[in-house]
């Protein structure tokens, strides 16, 4: 599967703040370090890939809803 990556530069995108579990942030930081990309770019990449793949998105929504019960 080929992904069209969009390089979002400051001023070209929307700024959003989210609360992230410290363990998730640690994993993101480690992956970004070893991948030699910024953590912000990694997060954008993960969001884009998750939205692009309907199966991943549906599984994530289902898991989230189950976690609320």
C-alpha positions in Angstrom: 0.0 0.0 0.0 1.4 3.4 -1.0 0.8 6.3 1.4 0.8 9.9 0.3 2.6 11.8 3.0 1.8 15.5 3.5 4.5 17.6 5.0 2.6 19.9 7.4 4.7 23.0 8.2 3.9 25.3 11.1 1.0 27.6 10.0 -0.3 25.1 7.4 -2.2 22.9 9.9 -4.4 23.0 12.9 -2.8 23.0 16.4 -4.5 20.5 18.7 -3.5 19.5 22.3 -4.2 16.0 23.5 -3.5 14.2 26.8 -1.3 11.1 26.2 -0.5 8.4 28.7 3.2 8.7 29.8 4.0 5.2 28.7 2.6 5.9 25.2 4.6 9.2 25.1 7.7 7.2 26.1 7.2 4.7 23.2 6.6 7.6 20.7 9.7 9.3 21.9 11.8 6.1 21.5 10.4 5.3 18.0 10.9 8.9 16.9 14.5 8.9 18.1 15.4 5.6 16.4 13.6 6.6 13.2 15.3 10.0 13.2 12.0 11.9 12.8 10.3 14.3 15.1 7.8 13.0 17.6 5.2 15.4 16.1 5.8 14.0 12.6 5.6 10.5 13.9 2.2 11.3 15.5 0.9 12.8 12.3 2.1 9.7 10.4 0.3 7.4 12.8 -2.9 9.5 12.6 -2.8 9.5 8.8 -2.2 5.8 8.6 -4.9 5.0 11.1 -7.4 7.1 9.2 -6.4 5.6 5.9 -6.9 2.0 7.0 -10.6 1.4 7.7 -9.9 -2.0 9.5 -7.4 -0.4 11.9 -9.8 2.5 12.6 -12.7 0.2 13.2 -10.7 -2.1 15.5 -9.4 1.0 17.5 -13.0 2.3 17.9 -14.3 -1.1 19.0 -11.4 -1.5 21.6 -12.0 2.0 22.9 -15.7 1.4 23.4 -15.1 -1.9 25.1 -12.6 -0.2 27.5 -15.4 2.1 28.6 -17.5 -0.8 29.9 
